[in-house]
Amino acid sequence: MNFNSIRLQVIAVIIIGALVGTVLIEFAWTPRMNALLIDTQSLEVEREAEILADGILPYLLSNQIGAAYETLQSAKDRYDNWIEVTLHGADGRRIFPLGEVQVASGAAIITETVQIAFQGQELGELSVVVDLGPGIERFRTEQLRMVYVAAVIVALILFGVAYVVDRLFTRRLIQISRAADEMAVGNFDVSLPDGRDEVGMMARSFSAMRAQIQYQTKSLQEARTRAENALEARSRFIATMSHEIRTPLNGIIPVAELLTASDLDPEQRQKVEAIVQSGKALSSIVDDILDVSMLETGKLTLRREVFSPSKLCDEACAIARPSAERKGLTLTVEHTGPTDLTCMGDPDRLRQVLINILGNAVKFTQEGSVTVKTSVETRGANRAKLRFDVTDTGIGISEKALDRIFYRFEQEDQGIARRFGGSGLGLSIVKSLLDAMGGTVSVQTAQGVGSTFTVELELDIATAASVETRPPQTDTQPTRRQRSALVVDDSEINLTVASAMLQSLGFDVDTADNGLSALVKAQQKKFDVIFMDMHMPEMDGLEATRRIRDEDGPNAETRIIALTASVQQDDIDKCKAAGMNAFMPKPLRLDRLKDVLMG
């Protein structure tokens, strides 16, 4: 029961008011009325005694004592509440009654005495003793009855007033309150009370406010829908542009890498390497923009795999080491925690975080060193807090720039951007990835001295049950012996590039320009590996892969590797669901191709 309800409070006030009124009447008004009754009865007895004294005066003057006696006896018998009537003569001798006199006392016992005299001569004294108790009791009974009746009448009146108040105010206020509750859960169609009084005015104001809220809510929903559509459109645009940019890059980077392995003079090699580095830089920018798009649209999916933090750190440093060595920098790694620790998390995203931070450290350090320190703080039996400190001796960061270096497209100043290049997305992606993984990134820096970026991340420690037992793999390192590969792509350039790269690794390559043609060739010949593009005419790569897996052909168990410029997580999931074993993003790179063939 809600005792804060106005309705219950009004009822409580009515009940308490009736009780208080009854108590006040009982203890204040009733005693006063009793005293008034006694005073009135005393005056009445006194008047009757005087009348009686006047009645026996002639008998006393004529010395007719017997007649006076009879008159007094008659008067005593006539009044039930007269206890005793006493008549004394002038000499003090008692004339009436002849017997003993009753003695009575009490709050309701009154005695009235009247002097009997004629022309200044005292003839005697008349005393009347009266018991007012029965009369007072009857009066009190009637009085209480009246009090109770009055209390009931007052209560009924108050309940009537409360009912009217409830109809006029309380119910309508409750209706407004319920309307507010319904509005809170998005129901704007509830009814409101009407009327011209104050509650009606409040309801009309509330209705106007409801209409305004409903309009604003609708406007916000429409704005949100437009924003989501715009964000989705931008995401699709970025994905499309990523795909379209990766496709020509697939004809630049792999061909340039193949040229570096050919017989070139130093000047030609330098130019080809410039093409390779420029293509990789452009590919990296495309990757960063695509990551930002996935983070903004919430499409980034974190995996949960077993990995070694120390090994992952070594891998990230191995990727950054060639760039550091080209600048004459010393890149060192110091593991202060247990190197055999394994955790559960997304190693690819954590590796991306470390590579971005290491890439920045190398880029902004002209001389000196870059040092990576790892440490582990165990949290109980199942949790571990990982810490990675990347310290460089580079240019440092100004105090005013610290607040915005983790924002997108932000660098310390335009001079830095012109001098060192970059899109300003690396640290933004680092922070967003760590936020998604529940980690943090911080920086301590001094201009001209260097910076230390600290990554902290708490993960589950991998148990024996979480580590998959895998059979030992045979050495699949591609050799110069003839192995067969089928490359499926609708782009002639992509077919040429992929074929040339695979042939350089000793493969006999067959090609198909759509999924239907690939399905026919897969039924005719056994291949060691199939590279399948996703988007093709006639039949796409996903359907072709499903058909190869479902049909009892020679390549039902052959490794099928996705070869596509669409690199969003949704695309990777679709490839895995179709039955593909691995994912090879465009542009193709020789080192990645070797890794995927060994996987």
C-alpha positions in Angstrom: 0.0 0.0 0.0 1.3 3.4 -1.0 1.0 5.7 2.0 2.3 8.6 -0.1 -1.0 8.5 -2.0 -3.1 11.7 -1.6 -6.2 9.6 -1.5 -5.0 7.6 1.5 -3.7 10.7 3.2 -7.2 12.4 2.9 -8.9 9.3 4.3 -6.4 9.2 7.2 -7.0 12.9 7.9 -10.8 12.2 8.0 -10.4 9.3 10.4 -8.0 11.2 12.7 -10.2 14.3 12.6 -13.3 12.3 13.6 -11.3 10.6 16.4 -9.8 13.9 17.7 -13.2 15.5 17.6 -14.8 12.7 19.6 -12.0 12.8 22.2 -12.3 16.6 22.5 -16.0 16.4 23.0 -15.6 13.6 25.6 -12.9 15.2 27.7 -13.6 18.9 27.2 -17.2 19.5 26.3 -18.9 16.8 28.4 -17.5 17.8 31.8 -18.5 21.4 31.1 -22.0 20.3 30.2 -22.2 18.2 33.4 -21.2 21.2 35.5 -23.8 23.3 33.7 -26.4 20.6 34.5 -25.5 20.6 38.2 -25.8 24.4 38.4 -29.1 24.3 36.6 -30.5 21.6 38.9 -29.2 23.4 42.0 -31.1 26.5 41.0 -34.2 24.4 40.3 -34.0 22.7 43.7 -33.4 26.1 45.4 -36.5 27.5 43.7 -38.6 24.5 44.6 -37.3 24.7 48.2 -38.4 28.3 48.4 -41.8 27.4 47.0 -42.1 24.7 49.6 -41.0 27.1 52.4 -43.6 29.6 51.3 -46.2 26.7 51.4 -45.6 25.7 55.0 -45.2 29.3 56.2 -48.9 29.7 57.1 -48.8 26.4 58.9 -45.9 27.6 61.0 -47.6 30.9 61.8 -50.8 29.2 62.9 -48.8 26.5 64.7 -50.3 23.8 62.6 -47.3 21.5 62.8 -49.2 18.5 61.5 -50.2 20.2 58.3 -46.6 21.3 57.8 -45.5 17.7 58.4 -47.9 16.3 55.8 -46.9 19.0 53.3 -43.2 18.2 53.7 -43.8 14.4 53.5 -45.9 14.9 50.3 -43.1 16.9 48.7 -40.4 14.4 49.6 -42.5 11.6 48.1 -43.2 13.6 45.0 -39.5 14.0 44.0 -37.6 10.7 43.5 -34.2 12.3 43.7 -35.0 14.1 47.0 -33.1 12.1 49.6 -34.0 14.1 52.7 -36.1 17.1 53.7 -35.4 18.7 57.1 -37.3 21.4 58.9 -35.9 23.0 62.1 -37.8 25.5 64.2 -36.6 28.9 65.3 -35.1 27.4 68.4 -33.2 24.8 66.4 -35.4 21.9 67.2 -36.1 19.6 64.4 -39.7 19.5 63.4 -39.4 17.2 60.3 -38.7 14.3 60.1 -39.4 12.8 63.4 -37.1 9.8 62.7 -33.4 9.7 61.9 -32.0 11.8 59.1 -30.3 10.1 56.2 -26.8 11.3 55.6 -25.6 11.3 52.0 -22.4 12.5 50.2 -21.0 12.6 46.8 -20.3 14.8 43.8 -23.9 14.6 42.6 -25.4 15.3 46.1 -26.5 18.9 46.7 -28.1 20.5 49.7 -30.2 23.6 49.5 -31.2 25.5 52.7 -34.0 28.2 52.9 -34.6 30.5 55.8 -38.3 30.8 56.7 -39.2 34.2 58.1 -42.2 36.5 58.4 -41.9 40.3 58.8 -38.3 39.9 60.0 -39.1 37.1 62.4 -37.4 33.8 61.8 -39.7 30.9 62.0 -37.5 28.1 61.0 -35.0 26.6 58.4 -35.8 24.2 55.6 -33.1 22.0 54.1 -33.4 19.8 51.0 -30.8 17.1 50.1 -31.1 16.0 46.4 -29.2 13.3 44.5 -28.6 14.5 40.9 -26.7 11.3 40.0 -29.4 9.5 38.0 -30.3 12.6 36.1 -26.7 13.3 35.3 -26.2 9.7 34.2 -29.2 9.8 31.9 -27.9 13.1 30.5 -24.4 11.6 30.0 -25.9 8.6 28.1 -27.9 10.8 25.8 -24.9 13.1 25.5 -22.6 10.3 24.4 -25.3 9.1 22.0 -25.4 12.6 20.5 -21.6 12.7 20.3 -21.4 9.4 18.5 -24.1 10.4 16.1 -22.4 13.8 15.5 -19.1 12.0 14.9 -20.7 9.7 12.4 -22.4 12.6 10.7 -19.1 14.6 10.6 -17.3 11.5 9.2 -19.9 11.0 6.5 -19.7 14.7 5.6 -15.9 14.5 5.5 -16.0 11.3 3.4 -18.4 13.0 1.1 -16.0 15.9 0.8 -13.1 13.5 0.3 -15.1 11.7 -2.4 -15.7 15.0 -4.2 -12.0 16.0 -3.7 -11.1 12.5 -5.1 -13.3 12.9 -8.1 -12.3 16.5 -8.8 -8.5 16.3 -8.0 -7.0 13.0 -6.8 -8.2 10.7 -9.6 -7.3 13.2 -12.3 -3.9 13.8 -10.8 -3.4 10.0 -10.7 -4.4 9.9 -14.4 -1.8 12.5 -15.2 0.8 10.6 -13.2 0.0 7.4 -15.1 0.2 9.2 -18.3 3.7 10.4 -17.4 4.7 6.8 -16.6 3.4 5.6 -19.9 5.2 8.4 -21.7 8.4 7.2 -20.0 8.1 3.9 -21.8 7.2 5.5 -25.1 3.4 5.3 -25.0 2.1 8.7 -26.0 -1.5 7.7 -26.7 -2.8 7.7 -23.0 -5.8 9.9 -22.2 -5.6 12.9 -20.0 -8.4 14.5 -17.8 -10.2 17.5 -19.1 -11.9 20.4 -17.3 -11.6 24.2 -16.8 -10.2 24.1 -13.3 -6.6 24.1 -12.3 -6.2 20.3 -12.9 -7.6 20.7 -16.4 -5.1 23.5 -17.0 -2.3 21.3 -15.7 -3.5 18.5 -18.0 -3.6 20.8 -21.0 -0.1 22.0 -20.2 1.0 18.4 -19.8 -0.6 17.5 -23.1 1.3 20.3 -24.8 4.5 19.1 -23.3 3.7 15.6 -24.4 3.1 16.8 -28.0 6.4 18.6 -27.9 8.2 15.6 -26.5 6.5 13.4 -29.1 7.6 15.7 -31.8 11.1 16.0 -30.6 11.3 12.2 -30.1 10.1 11.6 -33.6 12.6 14.2 -34.9 15.4 12.6 -32.9 14.4 9.1 -34.3 14.3 10.5 -37.8 17.7 12.2 -37.3 19.1 9.0 -35.8 17.8 7.0 -38.7 19.3 9.5 -41.1 22.6 9.4 -39.2 22.6 5.6 -39.2 21.8 5.5 -42.9 24.5 8.1 -43.6 26.9 6.1 -41.4 25.9 2.9 -43.2 26.2 4.6 -46.6 29.6 6.0 -45.6 30.6 2.5 -44.4 29.5 1.0 -47.7 31.2 3.8 -49.6 34.5 3.2 -47.7 34.2 -0.6 -48.2 33.5 -0.1 -51.9 36.4 2.4 -52.2 38.6 0.0 -50.3 37.7 -2.8 -52.7 38.2 -0.6 -55.7 41.6 0.7 -54.4 42.8 -2.7 -53.4 42.0 -4.1 -56.9 44.5 -1.9 -58.8 47.0 -2.1 -55.9 46.9 -5.9 -56.5 48.3 -5.1 -59.9 51.0 -2.8 -58.5 52.5 -4.2 -55.3 52.8 -7.9 -56.2 54.2 -7.1 -59.7 56.7 -4.7 -58.1 57.7 -7.4 -55.6 58.2 -9.9 -58.4 60.3 -7.3 -60.2 62.6 -6.9 -57.2 63.4 -10.6 -57.5 64.4 -10.2 -61.1 67.8 -9.1 -62.5 67.7 -5.3 -62.1 70.4 -2.7 -62.1 70.7 -0.7 -58.9 68.8 2.3 -60.2 66.0 0.1 -61.5 65.8 -1.7 -58.2 65.7 1.5 -56.3 62.7 2.7 -58.3 60.9 -0.6 -58.0 61.4 -0.7 -54.3 60.0 2.9 -54.2 56.9 1.5 -55.9 56.6 -1.3 -53.4 57.0 1.0 -50.4 54.5 3.5 -51.8 52.0 0.8 -52.6 52.3 -0.6 -49.1 51.9 2.8 -47.5 48.7 3.4 -49.6 47.5 -0.1 -48.6 48.1 0.7 -44.9 46.1 3.9 -45.2 43.2 2.0 -46.8 43.4 -0.6 -44.0 43.3 2.2 -41.3 40.3 3.9 -42.9 38.5 0.6 -43.1 39.2 -0.1 -39.5 37.8 3.3 -38.5 34.7 2.6 -40.5 34.2 -0.8 -38.8 34.8 0.8 -35.3 32.2 3.6 -36.0 29.5 1.2 -37.2 30.1 -1.4 -34.5 31.0 -4.1 -37.0 34.4 -4.9 -35.4 34.3 -8.4 -34.1 36.8 -9.5 -31.5 37.9 -13.1 -31.5 38.8 -15.3 -28.5 41.8 -17.4 -29.1 44.8 -18.8 -27.2 48.0 -16.9 -27.8 51.3 -16.1 -26.1 51.8 -12.4 -25.2 55.6 -12.6 -25.4 55.5 -14.3 -28.7 53.0 -11.8 -30.1 55.2 -9.0 -28.9 58.2 -10.6 -30.7 56.2 -10.9 -33.9 55.2 -7.2 -33.8 58.8 -6.2 -33.2 59.9 -8.4 -36.1 57.6 -6.5 -38.4 58.9 -3.1 -37.2 62.6 -4.1 -37.1 63.4 -3.7 -40.8 62.1 -0.1 -40.8 64.1 0.6 -37.6 67.3 -0.9 -39.1 66.9 1.2 -42.3 67.0 4.3 -40.1 69.9 3.0 -38.0 67.8 2.6 -34.8 68.2 -0.1 -32.2 65.0 -2.1 -31.5 65.2 -4.2 -28.4 62.7 -6.3 -26.5 62.7 -7.0 -22.7 60.4 -9.6 -21.3 60.1 -9.2 -17.5 57.2 -11.6 -17.1 56.8 -15.3 -17.7 57.4 -16.0 -21.4 55.4 -19.3 -21.3 52.2 -17.5 -20.3 49.2 -18.0 -22.6 46.0 -15.9 -22.6 42.6 -15.8 -24.2 41.9 -12.9 -26.5 42.2 -11.5 -30.0 45.9 -11.7 -30.9 45.5 -10.1 -34.3 44.0 -6.9 -32.8 46.5 -6.7 -30.0 49.3 -7.2 -32.6 47.8 -4.4 -34.6 47.9 -2.2 -31.5 51.5 -2.9 -30.9 52.5 -2.5 -34.6 50.8 0.9 -34.8 52.6 2.1 -31.6 55.9 0.7 -32.8 55.4 2.2 -36.2 54.9 5.6 -34.7 57.9 5.2 -32.4 60.1 4.3 -35.4 58.6 7.0 -37.6 59.2 9.9 -35.1 62.7 8.7 -34.0 65.6 9.9 -36.0 68.4 8.4 -34.0 68.8 6.3 -30.8 66.6 3.4 -30.0 63.1 2.0 -29.5 62.6 -0.3 -26.5 59.7 -2.6 -25.8 59.2 -3.9 -22.3 56.6 -6.5 -21.4 55.4 -7.4 -17.9 52.6 -9.5 -16.4 50.8 -9.0 -13.2 48.7 -12.1 -12.3 45.3 -11.4 -10.8 44.2 -14.6 -9.1 44.4 -18.0 -10.7 42.5 -17.1 -13.9 43.3 -13.5 -14.8 46.5 -11.7 -15.9 47.2 -8.0 -16.4 49.5 -7.5 -19.4 51.6 -4.3 -19.8 53.5 -3.2 -22.8 55.8 -0.2 -22.6 57.2 1.2 -25.9 59.9 3.8 -25.3 61.6 5.8 -28.0 64.2 8.6 -28.1 62.3 10.5 -30.7 61.0 14.1 -31.0 58.5 13.8 -28.1 55.0 15.4 -27.9 54.1 18.8 -26.7 52.0 19.2 -23.6 49.1 20.9 -25.6 49.0 18.1 -28.1 48.6 15.2 -25.6 44.8 15.7 -25.3 44.2 15.2 -29.0 46.8 12.7 -30.3 44.3 9.9 -29.8 41.6 11.7 -32.0 41.1 10.7 -35.6 43.1 12.6 -38.2 45.0 14.5 -35.5 48.7 14.9 -35.4 50.8 17.3 -33.2 50.8 20.0 -35.9 50.7 20.4 -39.6 54.5 20.6 -39.7 54.8 17.2 -38.2 52.3 15.9 -40.8 54.3 17.4 -43.7 57.6 16.2 -42.3 56.7 12.6 -41.3 53.5 11.9 -43.2 50.7 9.7 -42.1 46.9 10.0 -41.8 46.7 10.6 -38.1 44.6 7.4 -37.6 47.1 5.1 -36.0 46.7 6.2 -32.3 42.9 6.7 -32.8 42.6 3.0 -33.9 44.9 1.9 -31.0 42.6 3.6 -28.5 39.4 2.3 -30.1 40.7 -1.2 -30.2 41.8 -1.1 -26.6 38.5 0.3 -25.6 36.7 -2.6 -27.3 39.1 -5.1 -25.5 38.7 -3.4 -22.1 42.3 -2.1 -22.1 43.9 1.4 -21.8 46.7 3.3 -23.5 48.6 6.2 -21.9 51.7 8.2 -22.8 54.5 10.0 -20.9 56.6 12.3 -23.1 59.1 15.2 -23.2 59.8 17.2 -26.3 63.3 16.4 -27.6 63.7 13.5 -25.2 61.3 10.9 -26.3 58.0 9.2 -25.4 56.8 6.1 -23.6 53.4 4.6 -24.7 52.0 2.2 -22.1 49.3 -0.4 -23.0 47.5 -2.3 -20.2 45.1 -5.1 -20.8 43.5 -7.6 -18.5 42.8 -11.1 -20.0 41.8 -14.6 -18.9 44.7 -17.0 -18.5 44.4 -19.9 -20.9 43.8 -23.2 -19.2 44.7 -26.7 -20.4 41.0 -27.2 -21.4 41.0 -24.1 -23.6 44.1 -25.1 -25.6 43.1 -27.2 -28.6 45.2 -30.3 -29.2 46.3 -30.3 -32.8 48.0 -33.1 -34.6 51.6 -32.3 -35.7 51.6 -30.6 -39.1 53.9 -31.7 -41.8 56.2 -29.2 -43.4 54.1 -27.5 -46.1 56.8 -25.1 -47.1 56.4 -24.6 -50.8 59.3 -26.0 -52.8 60.3 -25.9 -56.4 58.5 -29.2 -57.1 55.5 -28.9 -59.3 52.3 -28.5 -57.2 49.0 -27.5 -58.7 46.9 -24.5 -57.9 43.6 -23.2 -59.3 43.2 -19.4 -59.2 39.6 -18.1 -59.7 39.1 -14.4 -60.4 37.1 -12.3 -62.9 40.0 -9.8 -63.3 42.6 -10.7 -65.9 45.2 -8.6 -64.0 44.6 -10.4 -60.8 44.8 -13.8 -62.5 48.1 -12.8 -64.1 49.5 -11.5 -60.8 48.4 -14.5 -58.7 49.6 -16.9 -61.3 53.1 -15.2 -61.5 53.5 -15.3 -57.7 52.4 -18.9 -57.4 54.7 -19.9 -60.3 57.6 -18.2 -58.6 56.9 -20.5 -55.6 56.9 -23.6 -57.9 53.2 -24.1 -58.6 51.6 -25.3 -61.8 48.7 -22.8 -62.1 45.4 -23.2 -63.7 42.9 -20.3 -63.9 39.1 -19.6 -64.2 37.3 -16.3 -64.6 34.1 -17.2 -62.7 32.7 -19.7 -60.2 30.9 -21.8 -62.7 34.0 -22.4 -64.7 36.0 -23.1 -61.5 33.4 -25.7 -60.5 33.8 -27.5 -63.8 37.6 -27.6 -63.5 37.4 -28.7 -59.9 35.4 -31.7 -61.0 38.0 -32.6 -63.7 41.3 -32.3 -61.8 42.7 -32.6 -58.3 44.5 -29.4 -57.1 46.7 -28.9 -54.1 45.2 -25.5 -53.3 42.4 -23.3 -54.7 42.4 -19.5 -54.6 38.8 -18.3 -54.9 37.6 -14.7 -55.4 34.4 -13.7 -53.7 32.6 -11.5 -56.2 32.4 -12.9 -59.8 29.8 -13.1 -62.5 27.9 -16.3 -63.4 28.6 -17.8 -59.9 30.3 -16.1 -57.0 33.1 -17.6 -55.0 31.0 -18.4 -52.0 28.5 -20.5 -54.0 31.3 -22.2 -55.9 33.0 -23.1 -52.6 29.8 -24.6 -51.2 29.2 -26.6 -54.4 32.8 -28.0 -54.3 32.4 -29.0 -50.7 29.0 -30.5 -51.1 29.7 -32.5 -54.2 31.7 -35.7 -54.0 34.5 -34.5 -56.3 38.3 -34.7 -56.2 38.6 -31.3 -54.4 36.0 -31.8 -51.7 38.8 -31.7 -49.1 41.2 -29.3 -50.9 42.3 -26.1 -49.1 40.3 -23.2 -50.5 41.7 -19.8 -49.8 39.6 -16.6 -50.2 41.2 -14.1 -52.5 39.3 -10.8 -52.3 39.6 -7.1 -51.9 36.6 -7.1 -49.4 38.3 -7.4 -46.0 35.5 -6.6 -43.5 34.8 -9.1 -40.7 31.4 -9.9 -42.3 33.3 -10.9 -45.5 35.7 -13.1 -43.5 32.7 -14.8 -41.7 30.9 -15.4 -45.0 34.0 -17.1 -46.4 34.4 -19.4 -43.4 30.7 -20.2 -43.4 31.0 -21.2 -47.1 33.8 -23.7 -46.3 36.9 -21.7 -47.1 40.0 -22.5 -45.1 41.8 -19.2 -45.1 41.5 -15.5 -46.1 44.0 -13.7 -48.4 43.2 -10.0 -48.8 44.3 -8.0 -51.8 46.7 -6.7 -52.7 48.7 -9.9 -52.7 52.1 -9.9 -51.1 54.7 -12.6 -51.5 55.4 -12.9 -47.7 51.7 -13.2 -46.9 51.2 -15.7 -49.7 54.0 -17.9 -48.2 52.5 -17.7 -44.7 49.0 -18.7 -45.9 50.4 -21.6 -47.9 52.2 -22.8 -44.8 49.1 -22.4 -42.6 
